[in-house]
Amino acid sequence: METYTLRIGDIERKLPIVAVSEELSIASFVILGDTELVSYTAPILASKLPEVDVLVTAEAKGIPLVYELSKQLGMKQYVVARKSIKPYMESPLINEVVSITTQKKQILCLDSDDVQQIKGKRVAIIDDVISTGQSVRGLEELVIQAGGIVAAKAAILAEGNAAEREDIVFLEKLPLFRK
C-alpha cells in the first residue's frame, strides 16, 4: 500500500493513501487511539489559539483532540456536535453537512444544554483535519445558530487548498493526491 510520511515536530506517521473518488485520494489521518500524537499536538495547537471560552468539535474523530485541548486550556467542559439526534436531546439545533471523508449528507446537532454552554461565548471550532472546510462550516453555522461567537477554527492538519486559508489555525499541511 502506498503511504505518505507525515511529520509534526518529533512525531512521524506513515499514512495510507486511500481513494475517496476515481480522481482523488487522501492520506488517511486518524487520531482515534493515537495518544502520543494527540498529547504532542494539543499543547502546540493550544498555544496558537486566541482566548476562547468554549471548544466545539464534531463527533467523533475530533473528540480526543478537543479533550486534550480542554485540559491544556484549563477548561472543565467542551461541546461535541452529534451526528444524529439522540433521545435525550430537547429541541436540538440541527445543521446538514457533507465532508470529503463521508461524501454524503450528515447532520450535526446540539442539545439545548450545549446551546446554553455556547450562547454568547467565544468559541473555537476544533477538527483533526480541515480539507474542503464543509465540516467546519457546518459547525460554524451551528455555533452561530446557538448564539456563539466563532473566535477560531483550528485543526492539526490543513489538507489541499485549506493550507492557503488565512482564517484557520493548523500545524502542518497535508497534500491531496489527484489521479
Buried (B, 14 or more C-beta within 10 A) or exposed (E): EEEBEBEBEEBEBEBBBEEBEEEEBBBBBBBEEBEEBBBBBBEEBBEEBEEBBBBBBBBEBBBBBBBBBBBBBEBEEBBBBBBEEEEEBEEBBBBEBEBBBEEEEBBBBBBEEBBEBBEEBBBBBBBBBBBBBBBBBBBBBBBBBBEBBBBBBBBBBBBBEBBEBEEBBBBBEBBBBEE
